[in-house]
Amino acid sequence: MNDTGKLYVVGTPIGNLSDFSPRGIETLEKVDYIAAEDTRVTLRLMTHFGIKKPMLSYYKPHEAEKSAKILALLAEGNSVALVSDAGMPCISDPGVYLVQKCYEQGTPVEVIPSCNAAIAAVAISGIDTMRFAFEGFLPVPKKERAARLDEIKNLPHTLIFYEAPHKLIKTLEDMKTSFGGDRYCALCRELTKLHEEVIRGTLDELCGYYETTEPRGEYVIVVAGAEKTAAEELTIEQAAELARQLVLGGEKMSEACKKAAKETGFPKQEIYKLLLDE
């Protein structure tokens, strides 16, 4: 490529291969190497578009080990495209560690955006899109999962989760216990694929629906934020979590704390101090 010694973070289709952008295809065609979460999955994508490039495996939990080789190649002036099995690398997929290390060693990083299941789901959920937080996959251990749900249950903005079919029913039950059965949500499954579907209702209704229906496909769960009466009962820790989510979304810490203070009623200085102490 004209640009060498650069990491390209390349989004790939989440289902429909027609969603792969011309720029994404061009990038994979021109880089020296492709680092893939699962080389077998990426090989199918490359075969479909007639792309032939050397591939490197890059997956959890061996990101540090795999990154060392990629960083060495980048330092030698090679260009590398990082892809995951579907969607954007680094978003509930491997990649964050490598990107961080690239910045540390002075290697430029460029993003080639594509589909993202969380954004696609919230867009068609019919639930408020003005403010939302991406929670990804919930912790598996029962104690950690309960703590996470308790931490976010009173947040006033929309929440987005990923879940696998074999865990969906248990996750909906856990959400019902924590959020209450009347909390509204949308289950978006198999996005961009042949059997794409959005199922909407309260957690009570959805738990009942899956008593007789087998979950199939990958799910994005979009949950409405807490009603104002519940949000007014936020703790200072939850106010700080709200500010932290805003910071992760690109807000400056001072502005994030200001907005969180306005939303929750807690003093900006207390929220700011709590974030600094984390």
C-alpha positions as CSV (number, residue, x, y, z in Angstrom):
1,M,0.0,0.0,0.0
2,N,1.0,3.6,-0.3
3,D,0.8,3.9,3.5
4,T,3.1,1.4,5.2
5,G,3.6,0.6,8.9
6,K,-0.1,1.3,9.6
7,L,-2.8,-0.7,11.3
8,Y,-6.2,-0.6,9.7
9,V,-9.2,-1.5,11.9
10,V,-11.7,-2.9,9.4
11,G,-15.3,-3.5,10.0
12,T,-16.8,-6.5,8.2
13,P,-20.5,-7.5,7.5
14,I,-22.5,-8.8,10.4
15,G,-24.5,-11.1,8.1
16,N,-25.2,-9.8,4.6
17,L,-22.0,-9.7,2.6
18,S,-23.4,-7.0,0.4
19,D,-22.9,-4.6,3.4
20,F,-19.1,-4.8,3.0
21,S,-18.0,-1.4,1.8
22,P,-15.9,-0.8,-1.3
23,R,-13.3,0.8,0.9
24,G,-13.2,-2.2,3.2
25,I,-12.7,-4.5,0.3
26,E,-10.0,-2.3,-1.2
27,T,-8.2,-2.2,2.2
28,L,-8.0,-6.0,2.5
29,E,-6.8,-6.2,-1.1
30,K,-3.9,-3.9,-0.5
31,V,-2.5,-4.5,3.0
32,D,0.4,-6.8,3.5
33,Y,-1.3,-8.9,6.2
34,I,-4.7,-9.6,7.6
35,A,-5.1,-10.3,11.3
36,A,-8.3,-12.2,12.0
37,E,-10.2,-13.3,15.0
38,D,-10.9,-16.6,13.3
39,T,-8.9,-17.2,10.1
40,R,-11.5,-19.8,8.9
41,V,-14.3,-17.3,9.1
42,T,-12.3,-14.5,7.5
43,L,-11.1,-16.9,4.7
44,R,-14.8,-17.4,3.7
45,L,-15.1,-13.6,3.4
46,M,-11.9,-13.3,1.4
47,T,-12.9,-16.1,-0.9
48,H,-16.2,-14.4,-1.6
49,F,-14.5,-11.2,-2.7
50,G,-11.5,-13.0,-4.4
51,I,-9.0,-11.6,-1.9
52,K,-5.7,-13.5,-1.3
53,K,-3.5,-12.3,1.5
54,P,-1.3,-13.8,4.3
55,M,-3.4,-14.2,7.5
56,L,-2.4,-14.0,11.1
57,S,-4.6,-15.2,14.0
58,Y,-5.5,-12.7,16.6
59,Y,-8.0,-13.8,19.4
60,K,-8.7,-13.7,23.1
61,P,-7.2,-14.7,25.5
62,H,-3.9,-14.5,23.6
63,E,-4.0,-10.9,22.5
64,A,-0.7,-9.9,24.1
65,E,1.1,-12.9,22.5
66,K,-0.5,-12.4,19.1
67,S,0.1,-8.6,19.2
68,A,3.8,-9.0,19.6
69,K,4.2,-10.5,16.1
70,I,1.8,-8.0,14.5
71,L,3.6,-5.0,16.2
72,A,6.9,-6.3,14.9
73,L,5.6,-6.5,11.4
74,L,4.2,-3.0,11.7
75,A,7.5,-1.7,13.0
76,E,9.2,-3.2,9.9
77,G,6.9,-1.1,7.7
78,N,4.2,-3.6,6.9
79,S,0.5,-2.7,6.7
80,V,-1.9,-4.9,8.7
81,A,-5.7,-5.0,8.6
82,L,-7.4,-6.1,11.8
83,V,-10.8,-7.8,11.4
84,S,-13.2,-9.7,13.7
85,D,-15.6,-12.4,12.7
86,A,-18.4,-9.9,12.2
87,G,-18.8,-6.1,12.8
88,M,-16.3,-3.8,14.2
89,P,-13.1,-5.1,15.9
90,C,-12.6,-3.9,19.5
91,I,-16.4,-3.7,20.2
92,S,-17.0,-6.9,22.3
93,D,-14.3,-8.4,20.0
94,P,-10.5,-8.5,20.2
95,G,-8.5,-5.5,19.2
96,V,-8.3,-2.9,22.0
97,Y,-5.0,-4.2,23.3
98,L,-3.4,-4.1,19.8
99,V,-4.7,-0.6,19.1
100,Q,-3.3,0.7,22.4
101,K,0.1,-0.9,21.7
102,C,0.2,0.7,18.3
103,Y,-0.2,4.2,19.8
104,E,2.4,3.4,22.4
105,Q,5.0,2.5,19.7
106,G,4.0,5.4,17.4
107,T,2.3,3.3,14.7
108,P,-0.6,5.1,13.0
109,V,-4.1,3.5,13.2
110,E,-6.9,4.1,10.7
111,V,-10.5,2.9,10.9
112,I,-12.5,1.5,8.1
113,P,-16.1,1.5,9.5
114,S,-18.8,-1.0,8.8
115,C,-21.8,-2.6,10.3
116,N,-22.3,-2.8,14.1
117,A,-25.0,-4.9,15.6
118,A,-25.5,-2.6,18.6
119,I,-26.1,0.5,16.5
120,A,-28.2,-1.4,14.0
121,A,-30.4,-2.8,16.8
122,V,-31.0,0.4,18.7
123,A,-31.9,2.1,15.4
124,I,-34.8,-0.3,14.7
125,S,-35.8,-1.1,18.3
126,G,-38.4,1.6,18.5
127,I,-36.9,2.6,21.8
128,D,-35.4,6.1,22.6
129,T,-32.1,6.6,20.7
130,M,-31.2,10.1,22.0
131,R,-29.0,8.6,24.8
132,F,-27.9,5.0,25.1
133,A,-25.1,2.9,26.7
134,F,-23.5,-0.2,25.2
135,E,-23.1,-2.9,27.9
136,G,-22.0,-5.8,25.7
137,F,-22.2,-9.2,27.2
138,L,-23.1,-9.4,30.9
139,P,-20.7,-11.2,33.3
140,V,-21.3,-15.0,33.5
141,P,-20.7,-15.5,37.2
142,K,-24.0,-15.1,39.1
143,K,-22.6,-12.6,41.7
144,E,-20.9,-10.4,39.2
145,R,-23.9,-10.4,36.9
146,A,-26.3,-9.4,39.7
147,A,-23.9,-6.6,40.7
148,R,-23.7,-5.3,37.2
149,L,-27.5,-5.3,36.7
150,D,-28.0,-3.6,40.1
151,E,-25.4,-1.0,39.1
152,I,-27.3,0.0,35.9
153,K,-30.9,-0.8,36.7
154,N,-31.9,2.8,37.5
155,L,-30.0,4.6,34.7
156,P,-32.4,6.7,32.6
157,H,-31.0,6.0,29.2
158,T,-31.5,3.0,26.8
159,L,-29.2,0.0,27.5
160,I,-27.8,-2.3,24.8
161,F,-26.6,-5.9,25.4
162,Y,-25.4,-8.8,23.4
163,E,-26.5,-12.4,24.1
164,A,-26.1,-15.9,22.6
165,P,-29.3,-18.0,22.1
166,H,-28.5,-20.6,24.7
167,K,-28.2,-17.9,27.4
168,L,-31.0,-15.6,26.3
169,I,-33.8,-17.0,28.6
170,K,-31.7,-16.9,31.7
171,T,-30.5,-13.3,30.8
172,L,-34.1,-12.2,30.3
173,E,-35.1,-13.7,33.7
174,D,-32.2,-12.0,35.4
175,M,-33.1,-8.7,33.8
176,K,-36.7,-9.1,34.9
177,T,-35.6,-9.7,38.5
178,S,-33.4,-6.6,38.5
179,F,-35.3,-4.2,36.3
180,G,-38.8,-5.3,36.9
181,G,-41.2,-7.2,34.7
182,D,-42.8,-4.1,33.2
183,R,-39.5,-2.7,31.7
184,Y,-39.9,-2.5,28.0
185,C,-37.3,-3.9,25.6
186,A,-36.7,-5.1,22.1
187,L,-35.0,-8.3,21.1
188,C,-33.2,-7.9,17.7
189,R,-32.1,-11.2,16.2
190,E,-30.1,-12.2,13.1
191,L,-29.7,-8.6,12.0
192,T,-29.1,-8.2,8.2
193,K,-29.6,-12.0,7.7
194,L,-32.5,-13.9,6.1
195,H,-34.4,-14.4,9.4
196,E,-33.9,-10.9,10.8
197,E,-36.6,-10.2,13.4
198,V,-37.4,-7.7,16.1
199,I,-39.5,-8.9,19.0
200,R,-40.8,-6.1,21.3
201,G,-42.5,-6.2,24.7
202,T,-42.1,-6.0,28.4
203,L,-39.7,-8.4,30.1
204,D,-42.7,-10.2,31.6
205,E,-44.1,-10.7,28.0
206,L,-40.8,-11.7,26.5
207,C,-40.0,-14.3,29.3
208,G,-43.5,-15.7,28.7
209,Y,-42.9,-15.8,24.9
210,Y,-39.7,-17.9,25.3
211,E,-41.4,-20.4,27.5
212,T,-42.8,-21.9,24.3
213,T,-40.3,-20.6,21.7
214,E,-36.7,-21.7,21.3
215,P,-34.2,-18.9,21.0
216,R,-32.3,-19.0,17.7
217,G,-29.6,-16.8,16.3
218,E,-27.5,-14.0,17.8
219,Y,-29.4,-11.4,19.9
220,V,-29.1,-7.8,20.7
221,I,-31.2,-6.8,23.7
222,V,-32.3,-3.2,23.7
223,V,-33.8,-2.2,27.1
224,A,-35.6,1.1,27.8
225,G,-34.1,3.3,30.5
226,A,-35.6,3.6,33.9
227,E,-38.7,5.7,34.4
228,K,-38.0,9.1,36.0
229,T,-39.3,8.1,39.4
230,A,-36.7,5.3,39.5
231,A,-34.0,7.5,38.1
232,E,-34.6,10.0,40.9
233,E,-33.4,7.3,43.3
234,L,-30.0,7.1,41.8
235,T,-27.0,6.7,44.1
236,I,-23.8,8.8,43.7
237,E,-22.1,5.7,42.3
238,Q,-24.7,5.4,39.6
239,A,-24.3,9.1,38.8
240,A,-20.6,8.5,38.4
241,E,-21.3,5.5,36.1
242,L,-23.5,7.7,34.0
243,A,-20.6,10.2,33.7
244,R,-18.2,7.4,32.9
245,Q,-20.4,6.2,30.0
246,L,-20.4,9.7,28.6
247,V,-16.6,9.9,28.8
248,L,-16.4,6.6,27.0
249,G,-18.7,8.1,24.4
250,G,-16.2,10.9,23.8
251,E,-17.3,13.6,26.2
252,K,-14.6,15.5,28.2
253,M,-14.7,14.5,31.9
254,S,-15.7,17.9,33.1
255,E,-18.6,18.1,30.6
256,A,-19.7,14.5,31.4
257,C,-19.8,15.2,35.1
258,K,-21.8,18.4,34.4
259,K,-24.4,16.5,32.4
260,A,-24.5,13.7,35.0
261,A,-25.1,16.2,37.7
262,K,-27.9,17.8,35.8
263,E,-29.5,14.4,35.2
264,T,-29.2,13.0,38.7
265,G,-29.1,16.1,41.0
266,F,-25.8,15.1,42.6
267,P,-23.1,17.9,42.8
268,K,-20.8,17.9,39.8
269,Q,-17.7,18.1,42.1
270,E,-18.7,14.9,44.0
271,I,-19.2,13.0,40.7
272,Y,-15.9,14.3,39.4
273,K,-14.1,13.2,42.6
274,L,-15.6,9.7,42.4
275,L,-14.4,9.3,38.8
276,L,-10.9,10.4,39.7
277,D,-10.8,7.9,42.6
278,E,-11.6,4.9,40.4
